Amino acid sequence: MPTLQIGRKEIPYELRRSATALERRITITPGHVEVLALTRDNDSDIAGFLERKRQWVFNTVREMERIAASRHAVPRFITGSKIPYRGRNMKLVVRRTDAERIAVTYRNGFTIDLPHWAGTNADQLVVSELKLWLRHCVRRDVKQIADHYGRRFGLVPRSIRVADLIHGWGSCGPEGNILINWHLIFAPKKVLDYVVVHELAHLRHRSHGSEFWDYVAVLAPDFQTSRSWLDGHQHQLGADFLN
């Protein structure tokens, strides 16, 4: 494995070349440094790039070592943390990069690439970006669910959007405007389906009488399972994000 010599410190790094990358990139996680080079780069190109980034690499590696040494006192949103998502706890990886912008990706877990300007205590930045990503995701899910039931049953609200509701998981106003609590992104997808169906059913039946519940059963025959799950877990959904 090649190394970068900075003063007395030797920093090993993994060199990876990419035919699709538009620029060189350095990514640093605890105990690992990856240098992404272009396929056309020769040794001189890579050495020059590392020379320009050497102080940033040194400072970032030192900060990662400090975090690892005092892990009991670090923020909650670091590599190894678990992020609730659709009823499961997914692994989080936080990496430092030399990029200008923060990036959130999901593939069997969350990866956040922090830009070079992020401070040493980036907990709030990480949670803020995760919230934005999760809210975007739940908006997309709600729209897809509503479109599906709209086509099947002719239930078309005047509007449907997600919001940060203090009380309740959803609401349907008298004019057919539906609100869904974005915290449902932390619940299994079927639970979100149930809440959207519940509010869509209010377009036909305003009260929670027997006709309403009979109609919900027509729309989602197994809704009782999701309703029970929500009753049993409602105080746990997204606790790390919301406390």
JOSUL-V462951 format. One line per field, one symbol per residue. ss: DSSP state (H for helix, E for strand, - for the rest). psi: psi as a letter, one per 20 degrees, with the letter a starting at -180 (. if undefined). burial: b if it has 9 or more other ideal C-beta (glycine too) atoms within 8 Angstrom, else e. A space follows every 50 residues. Layout:
ss->???
psi->???
burial->???
This chain:
ss->--EEEE--EEEE-EEEEE------EEEEE--EEEEEEE----HHHHHHHH HHHHHHHHHHHHHHHHHHH-HHH--------EEEE--EEEEEEEEEE--- --EEEE---EEEEE--------HHHHHHHHHHHHHHHHHHHHHHHHHHHH HHH-----EEEEE------EEE----EEEEEHHHHH--HHHHHHHHHHHH H--------HHHHHHHHHH---HHHHHHHHHHH-----HHHH-
psi->pqqpoocippoqqpppqpiiqirqqppprojpppoorqhipahggggggh ghjgggggggghghhgghhlhijrrhmrpiqpppoljqoqqpppqprjrh qqppqpnkrpppoprhiprhnjghgghghgggghggghgggggggggghg hhjkoorhqprqrnphprirqorhjjpppppiiiiirqhhgggggggghh hihhohrkahhghhhhhggnhkhhghghgghijhiiokhhhi.
burial->eeebebeeeebbbbeebbeebeebbbbbbeeebbbbbbeebeeebbeebb eebbebbbebbebbbebbeeeeeeeebbbebebbbebeebbbbbbbbebe ebebebeebbbbbbbbebeeebbebbbebbbbbbbebbbebbbebbeebb eeeebebeebbbeebeeebbebeeebbbbbbbbbbbbbbbbbbbbbbbbb bbbebeeeeeebbebbbebbeebeebbebbeebeeebbebbee
